[in-house]
Amino acid sequence: MPVRRGRDSNGCYYQWGNQKKYYYECGNEQARKRAKHKAAKQGRAVYSQGYKG
């Protein structure tokens, strides 16, 4: 399951699956990269615990 990017009433975010949304300031490249990294890290953690998809 890939990390996906979105936007809702709270702002821009990255999310892995149905897990937590990592919000960042829209237009801020550094914040966007941090949020994407956190969402990808969350995906790796889920797979390491035996998620089969």
N, CA and C atoms as a LAMMPS dump frame, in Angstrom:
ITEM: TIMESTEP
0
ITEM: NUMBER OF ATOMS
159
ITEM: BOX BOUNDS ff ff ff
-5.0000000000000000e+02 5.0000000000000000e+02
-5.0000000000000000e+02 5.0000000000000000e+02
-5.0000000000000000e+02 5.0000000000000000e+02
ITEM: ATOMS id mol type element x y z
1 1 1 N 0.839 -1.157 0
2 1 2 C 0 0 0
3 1 3 C 0.9 1.241 0
4 2 1 N 0.775 2.085 -0.98
5 2 2 C 1.666 3.247 -1.056
6 2 3 C 1.227 4.39 -0.148
7 3 1 N 2.148 5.291 0.07
8 3 2 C 1.849 6.532 0.781
9 3 3 C 1.102 7.42 -0.193
10 4 1 N 0.029 8.025 0.291
11 4 2 C -0.732 8.907 -0.603
12 4 3 C -0.796 10.311 -0.039
13 5 1 N -0.922 11.257 -0.941
14 5 2 C -0.981 12.667 -0.561
15 5 3 C -2.404 13.153 -0.761
16 6 1 N -2.857 14.024 0.124
17 6 2 C -4.211 14.549 0.008
18 6 3 C -4.358 15.906 0.639
19 7 1 N -5.583 16.398 0.566
20 7 2 C -5.899 17.698 1.143
21 7 3 C -7.332 17.621 1.659
22 8 1 N -7.537 18.095 2.882
23 8 2 C -8.883 18.149 3.432
24 8 3 C -9.078 19.502 4.106
25 9 1 N -10.134 19.628 4.909
26 9 2 C -10.437 20.915 5.54
27 9 3 C -9.357 21.359 6.528
28 10 1 N -8.525 20.434 6.999
29 10 2 C -7.447 20.778 7.928
30 10 3 C -6.149 21.149 7.231
31 11 1 N -6.012 20.847 5.953
32 11 2 C -4.809 21.19 5.207
33 11 3 C -4.289 20.031 4.382
34 12 1 N -3.031 20.099 3.999
35 12 2 C -2.384 19.075 3.183
36 12 3 C -1.824 17.985 4.092
37 13 1 N -1.808 16.76 3.588
38 13 2 C -1.321 15.657 4.409
39 13 3 C -0.789 14.513 3.552
40 14 1 N -0.026 13.629 4.204
41 14 2 C 0.379 12.34 3.661
42 14 3 C -0.201 11.278 4.586
43 15 1 N -0.556 10.133 4.006
44 15 2 C -1.152 9.069 4.793
45 15 3 C -0.804 7.727 4.182
46 16 1 N -0.557 6.75 5.038
47 16 2 C -0.327 5.383 4.593
48 16 3 C -1.569 4.584 4.946
49 17 1 N -2.255 4.051 3.939
50 17 2 C -3.47 3.269 4.177
51 17 3 C -4.533 4.081 4.889
52 18 1 N -5.127 3.492 5.935
53 18 2 C -6.145 4.185 6.73
54 18 3 C -5.553 4.726 8.012
55 19 1 N -4.252 4.746 8.111
56 19 2 C -3.571 5.13 9.343
57 19 3 C -3.615 6.644 9.546
58 20 1 N -2.865 7.103 10.515
59 20 2 C -2.802 8.513 10.886
60 20 3 C -2.41 9.396 9.703
61 21 1 N -2.984 10.589 9.645
62 21 2 C -2.62 11.571 8.624
63 21 3 C -1.524 12.466 9.191
64 22 1 N -0.493 12.698 8.391
65 22 2 C 0.6 13.584 8.777
66 22 3 C 0.449 14.889 8.015
67 23 1 N -0.018 15.915 8.719
68 23 2 C -0.28 17.211 8.094
69 23 3 C 0.995 18.023 7.953
70 24 1 N 1.014 18.865 6.939
71 24 2 C 2.129 19.784 6.713
72 24 3 C 1.592 21.064 6.113
73 25 1 N 2.386 22.096 6.19
74 25 2 C 2.007 23.389 5.638
75 25 3 C 2.086 23.318 4.111
76 26 1 N 0.952 23.532 3.457
77 26 2 C 0.912 23.474 1.991
78 26 3 C 1.903 24.487 1.412
79 27 1 N 2.693 24.054 0.447
80 27 2 C 3.664 24.935 -0.188
81 27 3 C 5.038 24.915 0.458
82 28 1 N 5.179 24.246 1.583
83 28 2 C 6.459 24.18 2.289
84 28 3 C 7.119 22.846 1.942
85 29 1 N 8.135 22.904 1.108
86 29 2 C 8.807 21.696 0.598
87 29 3 C 9.428 20.847 1.711
88 30 1 N 10.091 21.487 2.665
89 30 2 C 10.729 20.744 3.758
90 30 3 C 9.691 20.033 4.623
91 31 1 N 8.61 20.726 4.949
92 31 2 C 7.549 20.125 5.766
93 31 3 C 6.897 18.973 5.012
94 32 1 N 6.729 19.112 3.702
95 32 2 C 6.136 18.058 2.889
96 32 3 C 7.001 16.812 2.919
97 33 1 N 8.298 16.979 2.798
98 33 2 C 9.215 15.835 2.822
99 33 3 C 9.196 15.138 4.171
100 34 1 N 9.142 15.923 5.25
101 34 2 C 9.082 15.324 6.595
102 34 3 C 7.809 14.509 6.776
103 35 1 N 6.684 15.045 6.333
104 35 2 C 5.407 14.342 6.472
105 35 3 C 5.401 13.061 5.643
106 36 1 N 5.958 13.111 4.445
107 36 2 C 6.022 11.92 3.593
108 36 3 C 6.908 10.857 4.232
109 37 1 N 8.021 11.281 4.795
110 37 2 C 8.94 10.356 5.455
111 37 3 C 8.257 9.675 6.647
112 38 1 N 7.517 10.429 7.443
113 38 2 C 6.83 9.871 8.602
114 38 3 C 5.773 8.858 8.177
115 39 1 N 5.022 9.162 7.121
116 39 2 C 3.994 8.234 6.646
117 39 3 C 4.632 6.957 6.097
118 40 1 N 5.744 7.074 5.379
119 40 2 C 6.445 5.893 4.857
120 40 3 C 6.997 5.056 6.001
121 41 1 N 7.504 5.703 7.031
122 41 2 C 8.027 5.001 8.199
123 41 3 C 6.907 4.228 8.89
124 42 1 N 5.74 4.803 8.95
125 42 2 C 4.594 4.128 9.538
126 42 3 C 4.247 2.871 8.742
127 43 1 N 4.301 2.948 7.42
128 43 2 C 4.038 1.784 6.579
129 43 3 C 5.036 0.677 6.818
130 44 1 N 6.3 1.023 6.95
131 44 2 C 7.332 0.016 7.225
132 44 3 C 7.078 -0.653 8.57
133 45 1 N 6.646 0.117 9.555
134 45 2 C 6.376 -0.436 10.884
135 45 3 C 5.212 -1.425 10.829
136 46 1 N 4.19 -1.115 10.075
137 46 2 C 3.039 -2.013 9.959
138 46 3 C 3.452 -3.314 9.301
139 47 1 N 4.23 -3.256 8.233
140 47 2 C 4.678 -4.47 7.552
141 47 3 C 5.611 -5.289 8.434
142 48 1 N 6.398 -4.634 9.258
143 48 2 C 7.335 -5.371 10.115
144 48 3 C 6.602 -6.189 11.183
145 49 1 N 5.362 -5.838 11.447
146 49 2 C 4.583 -6.567 12.448
147 49 3 C 3.712 -7.649 11.824
148 50 1 N 3.926 -7.943 10.538
149 50 2 C 3.266 -9.076 9.911
150 50 3 C 2.06 -8.75 9.047
151 51 1 N 1.862 -7.515 8.653
152 51 2 C 0.742 -7.157 7.786
153 51 3 C 0.92 -7.807 6.427
154 52 1 N -0.103 -8.483 5.922
155 52 2 C -0.027 -9.183 4.644
156 52 3 C -0.759 -8.477 3.51
157 53 1 N -1.491 -7.422 3.804
158 53 2 C -2.172 -6.637 2.799
159 53 3 C -3.372 -7.268 2.3
